[in-house]
């Protein structure tokens, strides 16, 4: 008899809980548009955050709600964006591709180290020791934190210990921006071809003792393009809201600190920039 009562009690409790779950499911059910799954499947699944959302799923939700247009995904192909737009019955829209840019050109062949660092082989670790071993306090430490953190293989270290960004692979996720202890990376539209490849705040030729391609704050670029460039904190500041499709400002730069970045990745310096022919590491006391 005791066993029967226990079984009936357990069965009744099971039925009660099942009934409660059924009622809760009906009352608490949140409708999700099935188009979200379809749109998410049409996205590149990079989850890079370049669209402003933390992943492709929330971006798909925004697309279905009409809060965003497919063109905001710069990682997807044009055909992919148009396919999403066609499916949702909206305009694809457009968004200029953004890429990571490095504000330093001080590789091992032009910049010196004034100390020997021994420790964990990361830029962040080295930067904790008096800012790092590099003579230029603002320069790239070259340990490749940015290369390691890039999930899209868009960054590689060149022979002189400088990061090189592959614009075709870059998704503008911003991971390299966050990891660099010297704040040398920033995200820019690909149309920003006029570029200041230096972040030194030092004025005058003293910077050349540490880096041959450092900006000396001579201001020639600002003189030659007064409506486009101003000097701020001993560095040229480019107003990208104005027409910047010109190589005029780079021509008289004596060190090549302001450059023109071509679509194929080539870096163009002005006619008066000092030619760098050294292929090996620059040593202390070497001119």
N, C-alpha and C positions, 0 to 999 in steps of 0.2 A: 504493500500500500504506500509506503514511504517513497519507494522508487517511482511509482506511478505519479504521485504528487509532484515529485521533483521534475519528472519529464514533462508534465503538463505545465508546470511553472516555467521551465526553460523554454518550452515551445511557445507559450503565451508571450514571454518576454521577447523572443525572437520575432514573432509576428508584430508586436508593438514597435520594436525598433525598426523593422522593415517598413511599417506604415509611416513612421516618423521620417525616415529617410526619403520615402516616396513623396511625402508632402513637402519636405524641405527642398527636394530637387525641383518640384514644380514652382514653389514660391521663390526660390533663390536663383533659378536658372537665368543666366545672362546670355542673351542672343549674340552670336558672333557671326558676322557676315562671312559666308563661305568663300567669297571672292578674295578674302585676305590670304587664305592658303594658296590660291591660284597665283596671286600676284607675288607672294613670297617665293614661290617656285620659279618665277620668271626673273627674279633678281639674282645678282651674281654670288650671293652668300659670302661676300667678303667681310661683312660685319665690321667695316673699317671706321664708321662714324663720320665719313666725309660729308654725308647728307645732313648731318646735324642730329641724327638719331643714334642711339647706342647699338643698333643692329638692324639687320634687314627686316626682321619681323615687325618692330614698331614703325619702321618706315613704310612697310606694306600697309599697316593699319592706317597710317596718315594718308596714304595714297587713296585708299578705298573711301575714307571719310571726305576726301576732297581738300584736305589741308595742305597737300603738297602736289607737285607735278613730277612725273617720271624723270624729267630732265635734270632734276636735282641730284640724281645718282650719276656721278661722273665716272664711276668705275664700269658701269654697264656700257655695252656697245650702243651705237645709234639705233641699230635694228632692234636691240633688246628694249630700249626705251620706247621706241615707236610701237612695239608689240604690246607693251603694257598700256600705253595710251589708247591703242585701238581696242583693247579688251575692256578698258574702263570707260571708253567713249569720251576721252578728254584730250586736250591739247598736250603734246609731249613736253612743251616748254624747253628751255635751254639753260644751261649753267656752264660757265667757263671752267674748264678743268683747272684745279689747283695742284700745285706740287710743292715739295719742301725745297727750300733754298738755304745754302750755307753761307754765312757772312764771314768767311775766312779763306784765305788762299795760302796761308803760311805753312807749307809742307816742309819736310825735312831738308829739302834742297835750298830753301830760302830763309828758313827760320831756325834759330838755335835754341838748345836747351841749356840752361845755366845751372842745372843740378841733375843728379842721377836719382831717379825714383825707383825704389825697390819695394814691391808690395803687390797687392791684388791688382791684376791687369785690367782695370776699368778706369774710365775717365772720372767717374764719380769718386772712386776711392782716391785716385791721385789728386783730384781737386781739393780733397780734405786736408792735404799736406801743403800748407802755405800756398794754395791755389794751383799747385802743379809745378812741374819742372821747366816749363817753357819760359823763355825769356820774355815774350809778350804775355802779359797777364790776361789778355783777352783771347788769346789764340786757342785753336783746336789742339787738344792733347793727344789725339790720334790713337786712342786705345780701342776704338770701334764699338762703343756702347750703342751707337745709333744703328750700326750694321746688324748687331745681334738682336736688337729689339724690333727690327722691321720684319713683319710677317709676310711681306710681299716680295722679298728679295730685291727691293728697289734701291738699296744702298750697298755699295762696295767700297772697300778701302783701296786707294791707288798706291802706286809704288813709293809715294812720298808721305804716306800716312795720313792722307786726307780723304774724307768721305766723298763719294761721287754718287749723285742721285740719278737714277734712270727714270726720266720723266714718263716714259711709256708705262712703267710698272708702278709708279708712285700713285697712291690713292688719297694722299693728303689726310691720312688717319691721325697724324699729329704725335705719334709715339716718339719719333726722333726729337721733336720739339720739347717734349716733356723730359726725356732722359738726358739731354745734353746739359752738363753742369755749367757750361759757359753761355748758355742761351744763344747759341750760334745759328740754330735753325728757326725758320719761320715759314709759314704757308703763304704762297702767292699764286695768283693766276698765271698761267703760262705766258700770257702776253707781256708780263713784266720782264722784258729782256734786258733793260738797262739795270745794272745791279752793282751795289757797293759790296765788294768782297772783303770787307774789313770791319772790325768792331772796336778797334783801338781808340781810346779817348785821349791819347797822348798827342800833343801838338808839337810840330817841328820835326827836324830830321833825326832826333834822338831815337825814335822808334826804329830807324833803319839799322841801328846796332843789334836789334833783336830780330828784325824781319825786313827783308829787302822789299817786300811787296805791301808793307803797311801804309796806311794813309797818313800823310804828313800834315794834313789840314791846310794845304796850300791854298785851297779855294779856287783853283783854276777852273774846275768843272762848273762851279756856281757862277763864275764870271762869264763863262761861255754859254751858259743856259740859265740866265737869271730868273726867268719865269717858271723854270722847272725845278731848279735845285737851290736849296739854301743850306748854309752850314749850321749845324746844331751839335753841341758837345764835341767839336773838332771832327765831325764827320759829315759828309754830304747827305742831305735828306732829300729824297726824290718825291715829288708830288705826283703820284700816279693817277690822280684825278685829271691831270692835264695830259696833253699829247706827249707821250714819252717814247714814241717810235723814232728815235734819233740816236745816232752814234756820236754826235758833236761833243757831248760832255766828256767822252773818254779820251779824246785825241791828245790833249795836253797833259794828262795825268802822268807825272814822272815815274810813278811806281807801278802803274796798272792796277791800282786799288779799286777803281771804278771800271767796269767791263761791260761788254755786250755778250749776252748768252744766246747762241744760235740754236735753232730747232734741233739740230743734230747733236747737240751737246758740246760743240766747240766753244771755247772761250776766246773772244776777240778783245785785244788790248789796243790802246791808242798808239799812234805813230811815234810819240815821244816817250813811251814807256820803256824802261830799261829792259833789255833782252836778258832772259835767264837761260843760261846754257848748262849750268851745273846739273849733273845727273845723280850725284851722290849726296851724302849728308853734309850739310854746312857745319863747320866746326867753329868753336870760339876763336876770335881773332882773325878769322878769314874774311876778306873783303868781297 
